Amino acid sequence: MKKIDLPKIIPIFPLSNFIIFPKTTVPLNIFEPRYIEMINDSMKNDKFIGMIQPKSVNDETSSISSLHKIGCLGKIMSFKETNDGRYLIDLKGIIRFKIINENDTNKPYRNCEVNFDDYLDDLNEKKENIKFSDLELIFKDLKQLFEKRGFIINWKALEKQSLNETINALAMASPFSLEEKQVLLEAINLDLRKNKIAEILSTYTFDDYNNTTLQ
């Protein structure tokens, strides 16, 4: 995909406790009527929707100031309608965006004008300079944290992906807080995201393994 193909206005899906990263694919279960209509409209057009986090659980429908500024454009890769009227879709993260303005429409869902300029590197397919060997310690700590929290990860399968896909998939699936995941989403490049993961992990490993009470 090229910059020229990116939409200037996108339907926005503000979803609490959910983040999608570029180059990752996630399943979604759509059941609210307004978002059923959003998916219908998207399927008739370019199949794009913008995923973004509200700043609090109760702010999904209020003003634009209630949303985080940075989200991720997703493309519907598969679509299935269930017998009870729900939609099951697979959404692939394409590129992050920044909200510029919210548009008034007659639709029950929200539409926003967005800008992709800060995140055009998300579209690149080039190989990363970082190697898996550079991340061994981070992956080791992350693996321990996943296992401690009861998460099962197929690490061998992850290592067959590109490093970008692997780091984004782990960031998305990690037992980090949503605020921490938002920080990772907003990290401008892979190297910075790797460092942010290490910073976050250092606080978790301190809490989990040292059991030190702060005075």
C-alpha positions as CSV (number, residue, x, y, z in Angstrom):
1,M,0.0,0.0,0.0
2,K,1.2,3.5,-0.8
3,K,0.4,6.8,0.9
4,I,-1.7,7.9,-2.0
5,D,-4.1,5.0,-1.3
6,L,-4.7,6.0,2.3
7,P,-8.1,7.4,3.2
8,K,-8.3,11.0,4.6
9,I,-11.5,10.3,6.6
10,I,-12.2,7.0,8.3
11,P,-14.9,5.4,10.5
12,I,-13.7,5.2,14.0
13,F,-14.2,2.2,16.3
14,P,-13.4,3.4,19.9
15,L,-12.9,0.1,21.8
16,S,-11.9,-0.1,25.4
17,N,-9.2,-2.5,26.5
18,F,-8.2,-3.2,22.9
19,I,-5.3,-2.2,20.7
20,I,-4.2,-3.3,17.3
21,F,-0.7,-2.8,15.9
22,P,0.5,-2.6,12.3
23,K,1.3,-6.0,10.7
24,T,-0.8,-7.9,13.2
25,T,-4.2,-9.5,12.5
26,V,-6.9,-9.9,15.2
27,P,-10.4,-11.4,15.2
28,L,-13.3,-9.1,16.2
29,N,-16.9,-10.0,17.2
30,I,-19.2,-7.2,16.1
31,F,-22.7,-7.1,17.6
32,E,-23.7,-3.4,18.4
33,P,-26.1,-2.1,15.7
34,R,-24.0,1.1,15.1
35,Y,-20.9,-1.0,14.4
36,I,-22.8,-3.5,12.3
37,E,-23.7,-0.5,10.1
38,M,-20.1,0.7,10.2
39,I,-18.8,-2.7,9.0
40,N,-21.5,-2.8,6.3
41,D,-20.4,0.6,5.0
42,S,-16.8,-0.3,5.2
43,M,-17.3,-3.5,3.2
44,K,-19.0,-1.5,0.4
45,N,-16.0,0.8,0.2
46,D,-12.3,0.3,1.1
47,K,-12.8,-2.1,4.0
48,F,-10.9,0.3,6.3
49,I,-11.8,1.1,9.9
50,G,-9.8,3.0,12.5
51,M,-9.3,1.3,15.9
52,I,-8.6,3.7,18.8
53,Q,-8.8,3.6,22.6
54,P,-11.1,5.9,24.6
55,K,-9.3,7.4,27.5
56,S,-11.8,5.8,29.9
57,V,-14.3,3.0,29.6
58,N,-17.3,5.4,29.7
59,D,-16.0,7.7,26.9
60,E,-16.6,5.7,23.8
61,T,-19.3,8.0,22.4
62,S,-18.5,11.5,23.8
63,S,-16.3,14.2,22.4
64,I,-13.1,13.7,20.4
65,S,-11.1,14.9,23.5
66,S,-12.2,11.6,25.1
67,L,-10.2,9.6,22.6
68,H,-6.4,8.9,22.5
69,K,-4.9,10.9,19.6
70,I,-3.1,7.9,18.1
71,G,-4.8,4.8,16.7
72,C,-4.3,2.2,14.0
73,L,-6.0,1.8,10.6
74,G,-7.2,-1.7,10.1
75,K,-8.4,-3.5,6.9
76,I,-11.1,-6.2,7.0
77,M,-9.4,-9.3,5.7
78,S,-12.2,-11.8,6.3
79,F,-15.9,-11.4,7.0
80,K,-18.6,-13.8,8.3
81,E,-22.2,-13.3,9.4
82,T,-23.5,-15.5,12.2
83,N,-27.1,-16.9,12.4
84,D,-27.9,-14.4,15.2
85,G,-26.8,-11.3,13.2
86,R,-23.3,-10.8,14.5
87,Y,-20.3,-10.2,12.3
88,L,-17.0,-12.0,12.8
89,I,-14.1,-10.3,11.1
90,D,-10.4,-10.5,10.9
91,L,-8.8,-7.1,11.0
92,K,-5.2,-6.5,9.9
93,G,-3.3,-3.5,11.2
94,I,-2.0,-1.3,8.4
95,I,-0.6,2.0,9.7
96,R,-1.0,4.2,12.7
97,F,-2.8,7.5,12.4
98,K,-3.3,10.7,14.4
99,I,-6.8,12.2,14.7
100,I,-7.1,15.7,13.3
101,N,-10.8,16.4,13.5
102,E,-14.1,14.7,14.0
103,N,-16.7,15.1,11.3
104,D,-20.4,15.5,11.8
105,T,-22.3,12.8,9.9
106,N,-25.8,11.3,9.9
107,K,-24.2,7.9,10.8
108,P,-24.6,6.3,14.2
109,Y,-20.8,5.7,14.4
110,R,-18.1,8.3,14.4
111,N,-16.0,9.5,11.5
112,C,-12.7,11.3,11.8
113,E,-10.2,13.1,9.6
114,V,-6.8,11.6,10.2
115,N,-3.2,12.1,9.3
116,F,-0.7,9.3,8.7
117,D,2.5,11.4,8.0
118,D,4.3,10.5,11.2
119,Y,3.9,6.8,10.7
120,L,4.6,6.1,7.0
121,D,7.4,3.7,7.9
122,D,4.6,1.3,9.0
123,L,4.0,0.7,5.3
124,N,7.6,-0.4,4.6
125,E,8.3,-4.0,4.1
126,K,12.1,-3.6,4.6
127,K,14.0,-5.8,6.9
128,E,14.8,-4.4,10.4
129,N,18.3,-3.7,11.6
130,I,17.5,-5.2,15.0
131,K,18.3,-8.9,15.3
132,F,16.7,-11.5,17.5
133,S,20.0,-11.9,19.4
134,D,19.6,-8.2,20.5
135,L,16.3,-9.1,22.1
136,E,17.1,-12.3,23.9
137,L,17.0,-10.8,27.4
138,I,13.8,-8.9,26.6
139,F,12.2,-12.0,25.2
140,K,13.3,-14.1,28.2
141,D,11.8,-11.6,30.7
142,L,8.7,-11.3,28.6
143,K,8.3,-15.0,28.4
144,Q,8.6,-15.3,32.2
145,L,5.9,-12.6,32.6
146,F,3.6,-14.3,30.2
147,E,4.0,-17.6,31.9
148,K,3.5,-16.0,35.4
149,R,0.2,-14.5,34.2
150,G,-0.9,-17.8,32.7
151,F,-0.4,-16.8,29.0
152,I,0.6,-19.5,26.6
153,I,2.7,-18.3,23.6
154,N,4.0,-20.3,20.7
155,W,7.5,-18.8,20.7
156,K,8.8,-21.0,17.9
157,A,6.0,-19.8,15.6
158,L,6.8,-16.2,16.5
159,E,10.4,-16.5,15.6
160,K,9.4,-17.4,12.0
161,Q,7.8,-14.0,11.6
162,S,9.5,-10.8,10.9
163,L,10.9,-9.0,13.9
164,N,8.4,-6.2,13.4
165,E,5.5,-8.6,13.4
166,T,6.8,-10.4,16.5
167,I,7.4,-7.4,18.6
168,N,4.0,-5.9,17.7
169,A,2.2,-9.2,18.3
170,L,3.9,-9.6,21.7
171,A,3.1,-5.9,22.6
172,M,-0.6,-6.5,21.7
173,A,-0.9,-9.8,23.5
174,S,1.1,-8.9,26.5
175,P,-0.4,-8.6,30.0
176,F,0.7,-5.0,30.2
177,S,-1.9,-2.3,31.2
178,L,-3.8,-0.5,28.4
179,E,-1.9,2.7,29.2
180,E,1.4,0.8,28.7
181,K,0.2,-0.6,25.4
182,Q,-0.8,2.8,24.3
183,V,2.7,4.0,25.0
184,L,4.0,1.1,22.8
185,L,1.6,1.9,20.0
186,E,2.7,5.6,20.0
187,A,6.5,4.6,19.9
188,I,7.5,6.0,16.6
189,N,9.7,3.1,15.4
190,L,10.6,-0.5,16.2
191,D,13.8,0.3,18.1
192,L,12.0,2.7,20.4
193,R,9.2,0.2,20.9
194,K,11.8,-2.4,21.9
195,N,13.3,-0.1,24.5
196,K,9.8,0.8,25.8
197,I,9.0,-2.9,26.3
198,A,12.3,-3.3,28.2
199,E,11.4,-0.3,30.4
200,I,8.0,-1.6,31.2
201,L,9.3,-5.1,31.8
202,S,11.8,-3.8,34.3
203,T,9.0,-2.5,36.5
204,Y,7.2,-5.8,36.3
205,T,10.2,-7.9,37.1
206,F,11.0,-5.7,40.0
207,D,7.4,-6.1,41.3
208,D,7.2,-9.8,40.6
209,Y,10.5,-11.1,41.7
210,N,11.8,-8.8,44.5
211,N,8.7,-8.4,46.6
212,T,10.2,-5.2,48.0
213,T,7.9,-2.8,49.8
214,L,8.5,0.8,49.0
215,Q,8.6,3.0,52.1
